Structures are given as structure tokens and as C-alpha cells.
């Protein structure tokens, strides 16, 4: 049809423009790198005065109480003044710090600045010496590339790095608060410890542990399942309702059976690339969000105490499988969740808190508009019989989702939420999160590589070129497909 052909023609022209921009970006990256390298050789690059725009934290790692020669990445910014880069490199020489790699790129925000990335594997004391001297003239960020560190600036770069989090939970196993329904039940606490041990011993590449649930555990699941599924048709969002029957058909979701994590994880991975990973207890906000950057959701396998089947003071298998899993099988929701995770990598503690609060009011307790009405999509709502009914009444306050506002909202954790945030759609929420993420004060941009399941930093020439070439390849494939459709 003429209208379709015209639309596709304009679209192909747009793709051609994208290809040109991608090629230009690659050339610009090469050119800027070459120019700065030449400038450094001439002694014509300088630093700028200290600025709060970059993070400035450094907590080096150690092993058995002894300093180790870890690999560090030191990031700092410079502007133009003859000889300045050379002056800073003298600090490294004087401290005996060997440089294994040095890269640079133009600042994405400040046009007259460059950001320098220096890799080094040197004694801890030497690195600290350099950092202290650099701080006298410019803002410094230090990233620790070693996963055995407690350095908060370290973040996982490959899927296997998530193994570090297994031993960094707040509470796990039989460690229950005194007001927990199962606190005085020795059988329950022993069972919790058994399942926690399974999760703690799991490592990347292992087969996900399968749990033989007891008759009592299955009965507790059945009561929760029955109650919640009676509310879903009138209270849950369309995406949840679309996926739930698929979970019944493919993952064994039913009243008399608790689905196995491996079956559910395989289904999610085929749907959106998300997968589940066992966790023995609660993770810090930083560690939990880092998992989302890899499209990994840390999930518990234990179940709430049977004495109070409709209440749990912590996430359990009912919360994970009934509340979270259905939405992770939706493309737009999966992208939105990963966007929060990527934004958290290398962010300051203050910004991680804002991102975690946005997560709380969306992935956990989010509402959305749907055909003129309000529906629930947050897992905390979809796994709570009482709050799922409460959230759609006129009792709580409703506000439009806005990360700049949502990230500052205070909230209770032991009672129904007095305020909820409403998203127009997952797509719009994702775009808002992207803009918010770009506003965070980080000296680099993270990019997820789905083929290798790794995180790369767009902070050197090679990274820019690789991404630009990938965009060019994808746009070429799409243009060929559209052209084929027009022709045939």
C-alpha cells in the first residue's frame, strides 16, 4: 500500500542517518583519542580544578588483612593547558605505580574536558599515594576490578562476579527476628538453614538447586495461590494476566505444586533474557540492583511460616514466583528493570538510595494506568492479598511516576503504603528512568553486552568503536529486512 511504502521509506532513510551517525561516532572516537595522545606527547594537556561532578571514594581491598596488588582503574578529568597531563603522570612515576593501560575520551557533558582512565596493578600503598596527590588538583574515582574486595566502588563486570554476593546477605537461614512467625519453631528454622545453604553454595554455571517441598509447605503455597489468583482478573495489570497462563502451562504453576526455580528461570530466559539466581537472604540495595543490570533476579526458595500463610515479613517463594516472575517475562518491564540496575553500577551511595527507592515504588509497589483505570504491577502488591485490595481503594494517595520525585519519597516497610506512584506504561517509565540515569554523576556510561553477558564501560576508543559498529550492523540488517518487505 502507498501509505505503508511511504512510511517504510521514511523509516529506512532514518536508519541510514543512524548508520552515518554510528560511523561518525566511531571516527570521532578514534580522532579524539589520537589527538589527545598527540597532545600528551607534546605536553599540552592539563587538569582542571577540583569539581564535585565526579565521584570521589576509595576503599581498597585486602586479603587476610594484608594489602594485595589488585588491579585498579583510576579515573580523573582534565581540560586544556600545556603540560598538565605530563605533570599528573609524574605522580605515578614518583610513587612507583606501573601503568598497564591509559585511555581517554571527550566528556559527554562538558565539551572542553577529557576523562582519563588509567589501569594499574601495583601495591596498595603506592596507589593510595597517587590518589592523594591527584585529589589536590582534580576529582578522582577509583574502581577496584577485583571481586574479593569490600570496596563500594567495585561492581560486577561479568556474570560470574555475582558469586561474590552469596556471602554478603544481611540475614539468612535460621537467623530470624524475634517477631518472625517461625522464630520459635525449630523445625522451620532448620529448614530455612537447609535452603540457605543450598543458595550460599550455588556458583555461576551450576545447575539451579531443585527443592523437594514438604506437604505442609505446598499447602501454605496453595492457600496463597488460591487467594491471590481470585483477585488477579480484577486487580492485576494486563501484562501479568497475559503471562500467568503461560506459567501454568510451562512451569507447573498450580495450587498443589510449588514451581521449581530452574523451570521458571528457563522460561524467563527464553522470554526476555532474565534468569533467576538463588539467594539465602536479603542483599544490600547496591548488590541486588547490580544483579538486575545482568537481567538476573536474586530469588529466595524458602516459604513463609504455615501459621500465618497470608503474611510474611520478608520476601519468600510466594512473593518471588507470584509477584515478580510474571512481569519479568514482559519485554518492556524487563528493560525497565535492567535500566535501574545499570544506573546503579558505580553510582554514589546517595544515588543508589534514590534508585532503590524508585525500585520500591515500581517493581515492588507500582501501579499503572490501563484503559482508564488503575491496575497493580508491583510484586509486593501482587503477592499480598490484603494490600492488593487496599491499593486500588481511595485510601492511599496516588502520584504520577517521576524518578526525580519518586526517588526522594519516604516509605514504611511494615505497613501498607500510604502513597503509590502510577506509571502511564512500562515503556514511558523506562524512558524516564533512562533520562534520570543519565543525570547521575558518574564518570562513565555502562553498556550491557548480551552475547557475552558482560558489562563494558564506554570510556575508551575501542568501546565506542565496538558499540558504533554494532549499531551499524543492526541498522543494516533492519534496512535489508524492510527493503525485502517492500519488494516482495
N, C-alpha and C positions, 0 to 999 in steps of 0.2 A: 504494500500500500504506500502511496506517495508520502503520507504523513509519517509513517514508520521509517521509510527510507530517509526522509529529511532529518528525522530525529537521530537516526544512527549515523548519518553523515556528519552532523554536528558533533556527535559523541566521538567519532573517530578523529576528527580534527582536534578535539580536546586532548585525546590520547597522544596525538602527535606532538602537541605542545608539552605534555608531560614528559615525553621521551627527550625532547630538546632540553627541558629544564634538568632532567636527570643527567644528561650528558654534560650540560654546563656545570652542574654541581660537582661532577667528578673532575672536570678540568680545573674548576676553581680550587678544589681541594688540593690538587697536585700543584697548581700555580702558587697558592698561598704558602704551602709547605716549602716549596723551592725558594720562594722569596725570603721567607723568614730564616731558612737555613743559611742563605747567602748573606743576609743581614747580620746574623750571628757571627759568621766568619769575618765580616768587615768590622765587627764590634759596634753595631749601630742599633741595637735593640735595648730597651730599658724597662724598668719596673715602674709601677705606679704606686702611689701612697696606699697605706692600708685602707681596706674597704670592707664593709660588712656584707658585701654581696656574695662572698664565698664562705662555705663552712669553715670552721677552724677548730677541729678537735683531733686529738691524737692520744690513743691509749694503746701502746704497743703490747704485743703478745709475749707469752713466755711458756716454757715447758718445764714442769717440775721445779718452778721457782727460779729457773736460770734463763738469762736472756739468750735468744737464739737469732741466727742470721735469717730472718724472714725476708720475703720479697715484699717491698713496699712500693707504692706508687705515690709520688709527691706531686700535687697539682698547685700551680700558682699562676697569677696573671701578670702580664707586662704590657706596657704601651711604648711608644717610640721616643727614644733618647739615645744617642750614640753611646755604645759601650756597656749598657746596663745588663744585658743578658750575660755578657762575659763576667761582669762583676759578681753576679749571683752564682755563676758556675764555679767561681773561685772558692765559695763556701764549701762546695762538695769536695774540691781538691784538698783544701786545707784540713777537712775533717776525715779524709781517707775514705770517702764514700765512692765506691765504684758505680758508674752509670752503665746499666745493661741496655738501656733504651731511652731515647729522648724524642718526643713528638711535640707538635704544636698545631694549633688550629685557630682561625679567627673566632672571636667571641660572637655568639649568636645574638647577643643582646646589645653589647656595647661596641660600636663599629670601629673604634680606634684601639681596641685591645686584642691581645692574643692570649690564649691559655696554653701553658706549657705543662706537659706531662713527662715526668722523669721516673723511670723504673730503676730500682737499686736493690741489691741483695747484700747487705752489709751489717756489721754488728749494731745492735740496738743503740748503744751509747753514741755511736758515730752519727746515726740517723737523727737522733734527738738533737744533737749538736747543730746539725744543718737546719733542722726545722726551727729551732730557737733563733738562729741568725736570720733566716728568711722572714720570720714574723716581724722583725724590726722594720722591714721595708714593704711587705706585701702580705695579703691574706693567704693562708696556706691550708690545703686539705690533704690529709694523708689517708690513703686507702691501704688496708692490710690484705694481701692476697692469700693469706694462709687461714684455712678454716678451723684451726685449733686455737684460735685467739678469742679473747673476750672483748676485743676492740669493737665498739659500736659502729665504727665507720666501715667495718668489713661487711660485705654482703655476698650471698652465693652467686657464682658465675656459671655454674653448671649444675645439672640435676643432682648429681651425687653429693654436692655440697650441703644439700638439705639434711643429710645424715647427722650433721652437727646438732640439729635442733632436738634430736631424740633425748639428749641428756640435759636439755635446758628448759624443762617444763616447771611450772610453778608448783603444781601438786599432781600426784599420780598414785595409782594403785590403792592401797589401803589408807592413804593419808586423807582422811575426811574431816571436815569441820564438825564440831560438836553438835551443831543443829542440823546436820545432814540426816535424812530419814534412815540411812543404813549405818549410822555411826556405831550403834550398839549391837549390830548384827555381825558376829564373827564370820559366819558363812559367806555373807555378802562381801565383807572386806577381803576375805581370802580370794574370792572370785575376782574382785576388782584388781587385786595384785597379780593374779594369773594373767589377766588380759593386758594389764600394763606391761608385764614382762614380755609378752608377745610383741607389743608395739615398740618397746625400747630396743629389742634385738633386731628389728627389721632394718635392712640396709637396701639402698638403691640397687635394683636388679634382682632382688629376692622375689620369690612368689609371695603374693599378699596372703597373710595368715587367714585360714578358714576356721571359724569358730563353731563348735557344736553347742548350740544354745540349749539350756535346760527347759524342761516343761514349764517351770514357773516363769522363766524369762520370756518364753514365747507367749505365755498367757498375758503377761504385762504388755508386751508389744501388741497383742491382739486387741486389748481393750483400748489402747491409744489409737491404733489403726482404725478401729470401728468408729470411734467418736469423731476423729478428725475428718475421715472420708465422708461423713454425713454432712459436714459443713463446707467442704471444698466446692461443690457445684454453685453455691451462692456467695461464697466469700473469697475464693482464690482467683488469681488473675488468669487470663486466657492461656498464657504460656505454661503455667503449672498444670492446668486442665488438659492441655494438649499432650504433654509429656507423660503424665501419670499413667494412662492406659498402656503406654509403651513399656513402662517399668513393670507393670503387671505381666505383660506378655513376654518380656525378655529377661527380667531379673528376679522373678519369683516374689514380687510384692503381693502379699495376701495376708489375711488375718491370722492364719495359723502357721506362718513362716517368716522368720527374720532373714531378709536377703543377705547374701554373702558379699563382703566388700569387693572381692575380686570380680564377681559378676557385674556389679554396679559400676566399678571403675572401668571395665572393658567397654561397657555400654556408653559411658560418658566420653571415653577417649575416641570412640568411633563417631560420636555425635558432634563434639566440639573441641576435641583435643584435651579436655580436662581429665584428670585422674585423681583417685583417692590415695591417701597415704596414711597408715595407722599412726596414731599419736597417743601416748599414755596419759596425757592430761592437758592442762591449759598452757599454751605458749604465750610469750610476750607478744604485744601488738606488732613489733618490728619483725619478729621471726615468722609469725603467722601470715602477715601481709606479703613477706618475701616469697612464701610458697605460691601465692596467687600469681606472682609475676611469671612463674613457670607453668601456670594452669594446673597447679597441684593444690588440692584441698586436704588439709590435715583433719582426719576424721577419727572420732572415737569408735570403739566397738562394744563398750560396756553399755548396760541398760540401767535405767533408774530403779530405785528400790520398789519392790512389789507392793509395799504397804500404802504408797501414795502414787498410783500409776499415772495420774493426770498432773503430777508436779515433779519438777527436777530443778535443783539449784545450780546445775551445770549442764553443758552440752552432753548428750548421750546419743546412742544409736538411733533413737526415735527422732531426735532433733535433726541429726545429720541426714538420714535417709528420707524422711518425710518432708522436712523443711528445706534443706539445701539442695539435695541432689536433683530434683526435677528442674530447677531453674538453671543449674549448670549445664543442662542439656540443650539450653536455648542459646543460639549464636550470639545475639546482642547482649544478653545478660553475661555470658562467658567473657565477651570482650570488655564489658564494663568492669567486671571483677578483676580481670587481668590489668586493666588500666590503673586501678587503685594499687595493685601490687607493684607494678613497675615504678609508679610515682614514689613508692616508699623506699626504694633502693638507694642507699647513700643519703637519704634525707636527714635533716636535723631531728632531734627528739621532739621539738615543738611541732614540726610539720608532720611527723609520724603520728602524733597525737591527733592532729586535725584529720588526717587520712583515716585513722582508726575510728574516729567519731563519725565520719562520712560513711564508713563501712557499717557501723552500728545502725545508723538511721536509713540504710538502704538494704544491704544484703541481709541484715538481721531483722530490721523492723520497718521496712519500706512499704509504702502504699503507692499505687499508680492509678491514673485516670484511664477509664476504659468505657467507651460508648456512653459517656455522660454520667457514669457512676464511679465510685471508688472501690478498688479491689486490693487485696493483700498479696505481696510477693516476698516479703521478708521471712526468712526461715524461723525467726523467733515467734512470729505470728502464726505461720502455717504449721507449727509443731506445738502450739499451745491452744487447747480447746477454749479456755476462758478468754485469753487476750484476743484470739481471732474474732470472737463475737464483740468484745469491747471496742476494738479499734475502729469498727465501722458504725459505731453509735455517734451521737452528738456530744459525748462527754469529753473526748480529747481535743486538743487544738490541732488544726491542720495547717501546714505551711508549705509553700512550693519548694521543691528541692533546689538548693543553690549551695554549692560546695563552700563558698566563702562564708555563708551564714551557718549552714549545717555543721561545718567543722568546728564551730565555737559553741554549739548548743550543749548545755549540761544535761545529764540524764541519770535516772535511778537504775539500779540493776536488780533490785529485789522486789519491785512492784511494777504494775502496768505503766506504760509510758504516758506521761501527761501531754506529750507533743509528738506528732508524727510529721514526716516530710513526704510530700506527694510528687512523684515524677510524672511528667507527661507521657514518657515512653522510655524504654531502656536505651533506645538509640539517642534520644536527646540527653539523657542522663550521662551516657558515655561521652558525648561531645563536650558537655560541661566539665566532666572530670578531666578530659584531655587539656582543656584550657586552664583549669585550675592547676593541674600537674605542671604545665609549662611555666606557671608563675612561681613555682617553688625555687628557692635559692640554692641551686645545685650547679656545680661547675662542669657538668657533663649531662648527656642525654643517654638513657638506656634503650637498647633495642633488643627484642627477643628474636632469636633465630630458631624457628620451629623445626627445621631439618636436623639441626644438631642439638636442639633443646638447651641452648646456652644463652647467656646474656652478654651482649657486646656493648662497649661504650663508644659513642660517636665522638671520639676525641683525638683521632689521628687521621692521616691521609688514607690509609688502607681501609679504615672503617667507612669513611664517606664513599670511597670508590666502590666498595662491595655493595653497599646499600643502593647507590645510584644505578649500578649495573643490574641489580635485582629488579628495581622498579622498571628499568628499560626493558628487561626480558619479559616481565609480566605484562607491560603495556603492549609489547609487540604481539604476544600470544592473544591478548584480548582483541586487538585490532584485527588480527587474522581471522579470529572466530566471528567477529561482527561482519567482516567483509564476506566471509563464506556464507553467512546467513542472508546477506543482501543479494549475493549472486545466485544462490540456489533456493 
